[in-house]
Amino acid sequence: MVKRIIRSGISMDTKNFSVNSVDELLLKCSRAKIESSARNQIQSLLVDNRLDWNEVLRKARAQWVAPSLYYNLQQWGLAKLIPPKIEQDFKKIYLTNAARNATIFYHLSRLLKHFQENHIPVVVLKGAALAAAVYPLPSLRMMGDVDLLLKEADLALVDSFLLDLGYIPQAQDKWQEEKIHHIYLSPNNLLGLEVHWALSSANIPATIDVIKMWQRAGPLQVEDAEALTLSPEDLIQHLCIHALPHHNFYSSIQLRNVYDLWAIIDKYGSDKVDWDYLVEGCRQYRTGIFVYLALRKLDESGEFPFLKEILKKFEPTVSEYKLSYLLENESFLNLDNLTDPIVEAVFELLREKGIIPRIKYLIKKAFPPSAILVQYYNLYNLSPSSKWIYLYYFLRPFILFGKHRRRLNLSSLQSLSRIGKLKAEITKN
């Protein structure tokens, strides 16, 4: 029976979703291992004259899956069906990412050896861990900065030898306020490094058991260096947790996350993933909606029959259904890699109890401490105590208006407000 929820003028059919040919192609090509029947379906899509190849390229690039898409089509002997100009663009993206990842892993392996020499355990997180341990080739996973998890007791030593190696600490504004991680940039600007000691933030009401994650971590090889990686369940969980505070929900259902989940299942096998442990973690950290949305997209491919039973364990709440509907149907949000500070501001505002705390929050948000203002606007030639800082306090409302003026219309603000309220409802204690 199809479950349908209608509330506050929002309706959502949780079973029947229309998928256009571009999205269908991107989804079906997300798995490196496919059956011959799936290959035939993909071939049919490729020869479909209605397929907009410029849109395929745009969306694959925006969703950070272009290297995997191109590689898989090459492996299946189907890349020849791509229009020559588009095929060259895909090839360029693939080779560029391969070269970039090789450079990142070279510098990362050297860094990990320093950790080994100093007997400091380190867990490689997110993109670098997935590229090294889960994807068939490191060149298939696009990534930004490298994220590392260390024990808090080792932070002083790590900071010392990172500085000795020429790494430069970066401005951290809200991350510094929340004490989540330290950010460094290598002296040649080729490697951005985020050093974590916790995996929680102000946006997650639960305390994440990092000790348990350390206990479940397994070995990871990065070129000739050794490190640790999260267990398959914790790897999935962390991908979802990361999406909540950093990307305001919608990036949690990006194709890159779907590709990641598929690669994890292909690597470890569905029977090796402790789904019950993962479900319990999702309930504790209130991240079930993200796992649900990604697994639902995998289920649409028809490649994993067991997922239908797994999806029942992640059955979302009414508010989560409403939220997923908004994220999939609000036209002004249909921009790839969109992060929206207004959603974050509404969410944080609603977490405050009472009028006075909310007014204080708004004042703090609009007029942060001078040290933070220096970082926001790169005023490093000024001291936080300089009188010139007050000029930027005067200019800040105009700067904020100029930055967000395109979305300062009633319809957009109402939609953003609804998402913020739903986010607050889902994550409340």
Buried (B, 14 or more C-beta within 10 A) or exposed (E): EEEEBEEEEBEBEBEEEEEEBBBBBBBBBBBBEBEEEBBEBBBEBBEEEEBEBEEBBBBBBBBBBBBBBBBBBBEBEBBEBBEEEBBEBBBEBBEBBBEBBEEBBBBBBBBBBBBEEEEBBBBBBBBBBBBBBBBBEBBBBBBEBBBBBBBEEBBEBBBEBBEEBEBEEBBBBBBBEBEBBBBBBBEEEEBBBBBBBBBBBBBBBBEBBBEEBBEBBEEBEBBEBBBBBBBBBBBBBBBBBBBBBBBBBBBBBBBBBBBBBBBBBBBBEBEEBBBEBBBEBBEBBBBBBBBBBBBBBBBBBEBBEEBEEBBEBBEBBEBBBBBBBBBBEBEBBEEBEBEBBBBBBBBBBBBBEEEEEBEEBBEEBEBBEBBBBBBBBEBEEBEEEEEEBEEBEEEBEEEBEEEBEEBEEEEBBEBBBBBBBBBBBBBEE
